[in-house]
Amino acid sequence: MEIVQEKTEEFNPWDYVRVINVRGEPEYQANSDEKVIVAHRGNPILGNKHPMKVQTMKERDRVIAEYKKDLDADLEVQGPIYQTLKEVAKDIVDNKQKIAFSCFCLPCDCHAQKLLPVVIEMAKEILEQKYGNKNRMKI
């Protein structure tokens, strides 16, 4: 009986997801290998439904905090945001697809930044289920 050792590599989901600006400076634009997912108000699932009343950092912090409450509530019931982010995490793990959530905020703080740790945790859970380790992937 021949023993075949499986080859594995380190996999860091943080290398596969980020937030970009739909119209900003070059470092905030999508790369050609990234799948762009609209996360601004044009997306009825991922967009922030809480408008800023005035353009201040305090107000920006308020609407991001309101979005975080919505996000947490959705995750609790595995609602549409959860389902969307789970598909993104599967795409990252299964296809090694790089993802760019697009919004208008960067370089300012953005509600879409709250999506990143959720997607990363989901990707790690998928890796654990598939390979028994959160950071190793069979190649």
Residue pairs with C-beta under 8 A, 6 or more apart in sequence:
6 138
7 138
7 139
8 131
8 133
8 136
8 137
8 138
8 139
9 136
9 137
9 139
10 135
10 136
11 93
11 127
11 135
11 136
11 137
12 135
13 89
13 92
13 93
13 119
13 120
13 123
13 124
13 127
14 116
14 120
15 98
16 92
16 96
16 97
16 98
16 99
16 123
17 88
17 92
17 98
17 99
17 100
17 101
17 116
17 119
17 120
18 34
18 99
18 100
18 101
18 116
19 39
19 100
19 101
19 102
19 103
19 105
19 106
19 110
19 112
19 113
19 115
19 116
20 28
20 29
20 30
20 34
20 36
20 100
20 101
20 102
20 103
20 106
21 28
21 29
21 102
21 103
21 104
21 105
21 106
21 107
22 38
22 40
22 102
22 103
22 104
23 104
24 106
24 107
25 107
28 106
28 107
30 36
30 100
30 102
31 98
31 100
33 98
34 98
34 99
34 100
35 91
35 97
35 98
35 99
35 100
36 100
36 102
37 43
37 46
37 88
37 99
37 100
37 101
37 102
38 46
38 47
38 102
39 46
39 47
39 101
39 102
39 103
39 111
39 112
39 115
40 47
40 48
40 102
40 103
40 104
40 112
41 47
41 48
41 49
45 80
45 81
45 84
46 81
46 84
46 101
46 112
46 115
48 63
48 64
48 66
48 67
48 111
49 67
49 70
50 62
50 63
50 66
50 67
50 70
51 63
52 59
52 60
52 63
53 59
57 108
57 109
60 105
60 108
60 109
61 109
63 111
64 109
64 110
64 111
64 114
67 111
67 114
68 111
68 114
70 81
71 81
71 114
71 115
71 118
73 79
74 80
74 81
74 82
75 81
75 82
75 118
85 115
85 118
85 119
85 122
86 122
88 99
88 119
88 122
89 119
89 120
89 122
89 123
89 125
89 126
90 126
91 97
91 99
92 98
92 99
92 119
92 123
93 123
93 126
93 127
93 130
93 137
94 126
99 119
101 112
101 115
101 116
102 112
103 110
103 111
103 112
105 111
105 112
124 134
124 135
125 134
127 133
127 134
127 135
127 136
127 137
128 134
130 137
131 137
131 138
